[in-house]
Amino acid sequence: MQNVVTHFPGHGTLFEEKYLEGRAKGKAEGKAEAILHALRVRGIAVSDEVRERITTCTDLDTLTTWFDRSLTVSKAEDLFADETPTP
């Protein structure tokens, strides 16, 4: 059996790219779950539309902002305050 040299990390290999994509996706999913959990624990109802928006977001900065807001908002829709809706 041959040894496979990937030159991982930092060489832009396909293996590295897929690994990093999976890692980022996992982080985003974790943040989304944390947001939904915080809202659930606080007794705040989450509509299907809001749940979909949270779970499909892949931007970690946005998810972090939403998580911070999830600790203080009075309704789930307030997570998206000051954001321009995308058409």
C-alpha positions in Angstrom: 0.0 0.0 0.0 1.3 3.4 -0.9 1.5 6.3 1.4 -0.5 9.3 0.3 1.1 12.7 0.8 -1.5 15.5 0.9 0.7 18.4 1.9 -2.1 19.3 4.3 -2.5 22.0 5.6 -1.9 25.1 3.6 -1.3 23.8 0.1 -4.8 24.1 -1.3 -5.2 20.5 -2.1 -8.7 19.1 -2.8 -8.5 17.1 0.4 -7.8 20.3 2.4 -10.5 22.3 0.6 -13.1 19.6 1.3 -12.0 19.3 4.9 -12.2 23.1 5.5 -15.6 23.2 3.8 -16.9 20.5 6.0 -15.5 22.2 9.1 -17.1 25.5 8.2 -20.4 23.9 7.5 -20.2 22.1 10.9 -19.5 25.4 12.7 -22.4 27.1 11.0 -24.8 24.2 11.8 -23.6 24.4 15.4 -24.2 28.1 15.7 -27.7 27.7 14.1 -28.6 25.0 16.7 -27.3 27.2 19.5 -29.5 30.1 18.3 -32.6 27.9 18.1 -31.8 26.3 21.5 -31.5 29.8 23.2 -34.8 30.8 21.7 -36.4 27.5 22.8 -35.1 27.8 26.4 -36.3 31.4 26.6 -39.8 30.2 25.4 -39.7 32.2 22.2 -41.8 30.8 19.3 -39.9 30.3 16.1 -41.8 30.3 12.8 -40.8 27.9 10.0 -39.6 30.9 8.0 -37.3 32.1 10.8 -36.0 28.5 11.4 -35.3 28.2 7.7 -33.4 31.4 7.6 -31.3 30.5 10.6 -30.5 26.9 9.5 -29.6 27.9 5.9 -27.3 30.7 6.8 -23.6 29.8 6.3 -22.0 33.2 7.3 -20.4 32.7 10.8 -20.3 36.5 11.5 -24.1 36.8 10.8 -24.8 33.7 12.9 -22.7 35.1 15.8 -24.7 38.4 15.6 -28.0 36.4 15.6 -26.8 34.3 18.6 -26.0 37.4 20.6 -29.4 38.8 19.8 -31.1 35.5 20.6 -30.2 36.1 24.3 -32.2 39.3 24.5 -34.9 39.5 21.8 -38.6 39.3 22.7 -39.6 37.7 19.4 -37.6 35.6 16.9 -38.1 38.0 14.0 -36.0 40.6 16.0 -32.9 38.6 15.3 -32.9 40.1 11.9 -33.3 43.7 13.0 -31.4 46.3 11.0 -30.9 43.9 8.1 -32.1 44.6 4.6 -34.2 41.7 3.3 -32.8 40.0 0.2 -35.3 39.9 -2.7 
